[in-house]
Amino acid sequence: MILLEPDCPGKQGPALKLHLNSPDGRYQFTGYGDDHVLVNDQRLGFGLVVGPRLLDQETFRSLVFEALEVAHFEWLRQQQAEIVLLGTGARLRFPHPSLTRPLMEAGIGLEVMDTGAACRTYNLLASEGRKVLVAILA
């Protein structure tokens, strides 16, 4: 079950808490705001990759949309997900198809969305047992 709570008191800017029960220790988003996400209640900055059993804060550390390269999508391909979500911040921005070619050639789906939608969609797909990754850009 997913419960949504608008604006967290005492937090700067709009924030959202996501409550999803996960007794098996898989990574899930439990909230997000303008300058952070919460993964299993741990506050993290942007520039990270999350999968059900993966929390990578190094590979995309501080990565902004303008700095995306083919190598980033090649790295995501190597993680062997069936679908990759790309959270591009508060604004939806689509990378050039030449950058995403490694995913397309491997038959891995790519969905681009704002960060909030990426967090919510990831939780839903992960709860279904899907092999999903989400890359959240800075």
Summary of the structure (lengths in Angstrom):
residues: 138
radius of gyration: 14.2
end to end distance: 28.6
largest distance: 45.5
contacts: 413
relative contact order: 0.21
helix: 22%
strand: 32%
